[in-house]
Amino acid sequence: MELILENIVKNYGDKKVLQNAGFTFEKGKIYGLLGRNGAGKTTLFNSLSGETKLDGGKAYIKEHDTLRELQEDDIGYVYSLPILPEFLTGYEFVKFFMDINRSKIQPDQQIDDYFEIMKITTEDRHRLIKNYSHGMKNKIQMLLFLITKPPVILLDEPLTSFDVIVALEMKILLRTMKKDHILIFSTHILQLASDLCDELVILNKGQLSSVPRELLGSPEFEQSVIDLLKDEPEGEGRADASNA
Ligand SMILES: Nc1ncnc2c1ncn2[C@@H]1O[C@H](COP(=O)(O)OP(=O)(O)OP(=O)(O)O)[C@@H](O)[C@H]1O
């Protein structure tokens, strides 16, 4: 399965944010999306999830040689600031979510199985969401996608809200999930990106480009990414980014 972006354009008034951005993302990989503040990472995620209308271009899902337009249902979106019903307990909310998505769930999957996978304790399951930490809310959002299994999962700065232990748990979870999904997460943490991602994608000047794989984990990695993100035109010593 592939997510294919073609000539994606998004403007806010006179501000051109995404300018003919194109890229092909593949199932089985974790992609890190890097870009400077205001580069348009959230705008790209909002556009793909249908929250914001695109001004141009198309997004497709390609599966078994069949191409179709991306639909809202294809996307699971883990927001950096999750919006959840605070008046319910985690358990009540997940139960409700399972009820309305009954057709997508394997019959042998029990609600507690999902909480176990997400390592949410029995006590926490029955607490009101309004008392959850930011990281706990992110965990609940990720749990929802274990239920509905959308082909594409977008995570906006997800791991920054987790403590080191939970971040490690989440990394393991993302690595197990990647075989069934296209996972794209935005981050400013270069170490996390090089550690977790199979591919790094740079969003700069409204366009997407991939960081050469051989740079991941190399001693020049950090400096090369900084060079790629700088506004200056291509100069000596600058790493080569290949447009997909
Ligand atoms: N609803 C909006 N109306 C007008 N301008 C917007 C809107 N949303 C975003 N922008 C502008 O679009 C640009 C891209 O914003 P966006 O939030 O997508 O960037 P980002 O890469 O996610 O940034 P950060 O890393 O700081 O979260 C910014 O200049 C921002 O001010």
The ligand as a MOL file (V3000), in Angstrom:
LIG
                    3D

  0  0  0     0  0            999 V3000
M  V30 BEGIN CTAB
M  V30 COUNTS 31 33 0 0 0
M  V30 BEGIN ATOM
M  V30 1 N -5.8480 28.6560 10.2070 0
M  V30 2 C -4.8180 29.3870 9.7690 0
M  V30 3 N -5.0000 30.6050 9.2550 0
M  V30 4 C -3.9750 31.3340 8.7930 0
M  V30 5 N -2.6910 30.9210 8.8040 0
M  V30 6 C -2.4410 29.7180 9.2940 0
M  V30 7 C -3.4800 28.8680 9.8140 0
M  V30 8 N -2.9240 27.7080 10.2420 0
M  V30 9 C -1.5920 27.8350 10.0080 0
M  V30 10 N -1.3150 29.0280 9.4520 0
M  V30 11 C 0.0300 29.4800 9.0240 0
M  V30 12 O 0.5370 28.5200 8.1290 0
M  V30 13 C 1.9200 28.2900 8.3620 0
M  V30 14 C 2.1530 26.8270 8.6650 0
M  V30 15 O 1.6360 26.5340 9.9490 0
M  V30 16 P 1.6990 25.0620 10.5620 0
M  V30 17 O 1.0480 25.1320 11.9030 0
M  V30 18 O 1.1730 24.0970 9.5830 0
M  V30 19 O 3.2840 24.8430 10.7220 0
M  V30 20 P 4.0830 23.7140 11.5140 0
M  V30 21 O 5.1570 23.2370 10.5890 0
M  V30 22 O 3.1320 22.6790 12.0210 0
M  V30 23 O 4.7010 24.5500 12.6980 0
M  V30 24 P 5.2100 24.1350 14.1570 0
M  V30 25 O 6.4200 23.2830 13.9820 0
M  V30 26 O 5.5350 25.4420 14.7960 0
M  V30 27 O 4.0700 23.4160 14.8370 0
M  V30 28 C 2.3230 29.2370 9.4940 0
M  V30 29 O 2.8450 30.4010 8.9480 0
M  V30 30 C 1.0080 29.5260 10.1900 0
M  V30 31 O 1.0320 30.7830 10.8040 0
M  V30 END ATOM
M  V30 BEGIN BOND
M  V30 1 1 1 2
M  V30 2 1 2 3
M  V30 3 2 2 7
M  V30 4 2 3 4
M  V30 5 1 4 5
M  V30 6 2 5 6
M  V30 7 1 6 7
M  V30 8 1 6 10
M  V30 9 1 7 8
M  V30 10 2 8 9
M  V30 11 1 9 10
M  V30 12 1 10 11
M  V30 13 1 11 12
M  V30 14 1 11 30
M  V30 15 1 12 13
M  V30 16 1 13 14
M  V30 17 1 13 28
M  V30 18 1 14 15
M  V30 19 1 15 16
M  V30 20 2 16 17
M  V30 21 1 16 18
M  V30 22 1 16 19
M  V30 23 1 19 20
M  V30 24 2 20 21
M  V30 25 1 20 22
M  V30 26 1 20 23
M  V30 27 1 23 24
M  V30 28 2 24 25
M  V30 29 1 24 26
M  V30 30 1 24 27
M  V30 31 1 28 29
M  V30 32 1 28 30
M  V30 33 1 30 31
M  V30 END BOND
M  V30 END CTAB
M  END
